[in-house]
């Protein structure tokens, strides 16, 4: 079994912006596990543990959907938390830009993979980058305002591929290994 997901990688410039903001956020003295910027990605579809024999079908389906899609622009935009600011478990950075194209790509992947036996997600797609996980939300200090009111604005970046990833869960954190890159058509 291979733990698998489909995602969009960030360019180095956006990773650097996130690193700079994280340096400021780390001043929050809380029990927060910060995600390394090199591990940040925009998840389009989490497949979970799949049979190795299904992997080629997943990759072929992703490539087929991406061949029909076109490149588009996104940008980093704002911060937030799940399930909400009162008792957050996940801290995230939002996504702006041509999000209608992003939503279309995600819907097309969901639909095509559902036909291959992978059920659709039970909740609506909410594009974000997870930047931290909170172990004990009731212990968060008021300095969380540093994160919640941070204005992240980045220059646009072009999305030109979807990556099929393998995820290895280790005690010190996950390791993501790209299995296939599925290019979008250039506009």
Secondary structure, DSSP 8 states (H G I E B T S, - for coil): -EEEEEEEE--HHHHHHHHHHHHHHTTS-SSEEE--GGG-EEEEEEEEEE-GGGHHHHHHHHHHHHHHSB-EEEEEEEEEEES-SSS-SEEEEEEEESHHHHHHHHHHHHHHHHTTT----SS----EEEEEEES-GGG--GGGHHHHT---B---EEE-EEEEEEEEEETTEEEEEEEEEEE-B--
